[in-house]
């Protein structure tokens, strides 16, 4: 019977804790996936927040601009709507949908569309419901309100990669804005 000598193994086992060769490579291999996840999350959240701010800016700018005049032409409103869509650059404005509506407030404080303009979507029909829920506290009979709604869908470079963690492959934005006319109680479209 042959006797097995474990002396070399014991010596190597005792020397292992003191051996520092390759430790940084092993640590890097363990940390690398965490670094990639942090990078992906930072890029993803950064783009998502930037788009959210821009969609907010689209609805507030459009509502503010339309409220400043009491009479508009269809051409001018179309140009303003298209112009505010450029706020989304460098993001794809083809994914942006805008509904601009001037709504009448009835005696029961319900809001019905007087006139409307759409961007990448059809304009709302006259006497249909407002695209934005109008709170009763700001509704006043005989005073029109400008209601703007914008939606946007964002696919980031890492959104599909992070889907198992976030549960989301596409970020959906739906922003609204309500403005009262500044010069008169109505805003007409010629």
N, C-alpha and C positions, 0 to 999 in steps of 0.2 A: 504494500500500500504506500502510496506517495503522500508525503506530508506537504500541505500547502502552506506557503509562507505569506502571512498577511502583514509582515513588517513594513514593506514598502507602502502598502495601503494605509496603514496606521500613520506612517510618517507624513504621507500626502494629506490625510485627513486633518492632522494637527497643523499643518502649514497652510491649509485652505483659508482660515479666517484672516491670516496676515497677508495673504496674496492680494494685491490691489490691481493686478493687470486685468484689463477688460471691464472693470467695474463701471466706468463711465459709459462704455458702449451698451452694457446691459441696462443701465439706468435710462439711457436715451431711448432704447427700444421700448421700455416700459412707459415712458413719459410721452413718446411721440404721438400715439393715438389721442391722448388728452389734448395735446397742443393743436392737432388738426381739428378736433371737435371745437375747441375754443375759437380757432380761426374761422371755421365755418359758421359758428353761431354769431360771431361778431359781424361778419359780412352780411349774414342773413338778417339779423336784427337791425343793422345799420341801414340797409336798403329798405326794409319794411317801415322803419320810422321816417325815412326821407320821403317815401311815397305817401305816407299818412299825412305828413305836413303839407305836401304839395296838393293833395286832394282837398284838404281843408282850405288852402289858399285859393284853389280854383273856385269853390263855391262862395267863399266870402268876397272875392274880387268881383265875380260876376254879379252877385246880388248887389254889391255896393255900386258898381258902375251903372246898372240898369235903374237903380233907385234915384240917380242924380238928375234924370230928365223925366218930364211928364209925358213926352211923346217920342216915339221911335219909329223908324222905318224898318221893314223886314230885313232889308239889306244890311243896315247898321247893326241890328241885333245879331244877325248871322255872323257878321265880322267880329263882333265882340265875343260871342260864344266861341268861335274858332280861335280868336286871339287868346282867350283865357286858357284854352286847351294847351297852348304852347308852354304854359307854366310847368307842365309835366316833364319837359325835356330835362335830361337825356333819356327819360323813360318813354316807352312806346305809347303815344297818345291814341293809337288805334284801339287800345284796350280801355280807354276812358269813355264813359257814357255820361252825358249831361242832360238833365231835364230842367229847363227854365220855364217857369209858369208864373203869370200874373193872375192871382186868384181874387174873385169877388167874395165878400163875406155876406151871407144871407141873414135874414132876421133871426133865424134859429142858430146863428153863428157857425153854420157849416160853410166850408170853403169849396167853391167850384171854379174851375179854370175859365178865365176870360180869354186869354191867348197864351200861346206856348211856343217854344223853340227847342229843338233837340240837337244834340251832337252825337253822332254814331248811334242814334236811336230816333224813332219817329217822334214828332211833336205830339203833345197830348191834345185830345179833341176838346172843343169848347163844351163847357158844362159838365165835364167829367170831374172826378174827385181830384183834389190837390195831390201832387206827388209827395208832399210833406204834410205830416199831421200838424195842424195849426192849433196851438194851445188856446183855450177859451179866454185866457187872461190877456192875450194880445189881439184877439179878434175884435174888430169894431165894425158894426154895420155901416156900409157906405164907403169904407176905406179899403182899398185894395192892398194886397200884400204880395211881395215878390218872394216866391219859393224856388229854391234851387236844390237839386239833388244830383250828386255825382257818385258813380260807382266805378271801381277799378279792380282789376285782378292782376296780381303780381306773382310771377314765377321767378324765384331767385336761383342763382347757380347751385345753391345747396339745399333748396327747399325739399326736393325729392330725397336727397341724402339724409336729411334730418327728419323726414316724415315718421320713421318709427319712434322718434323721441317726442316730436311736437304733435303728431297726429294730423298734420296739415301739409298738403303738397302745393297749394296755391293760397295766397293771402287775399282775402276779399275785403274791400273797403266800401263803405256806404256812408257818405257824409251829406248832411243837409244844412241849409241856411235859410233863414227867414228875415226879410228886410221890409221896412215900411218905406213908401215913397217919400222923398225929401221935400219936393216942391209943392205938390198937390196931393190930393187923396187918391188919385188915379194915375195909371201909366197906360197910355194908349199905344196901339200899334197901327200905323197907317199902311 
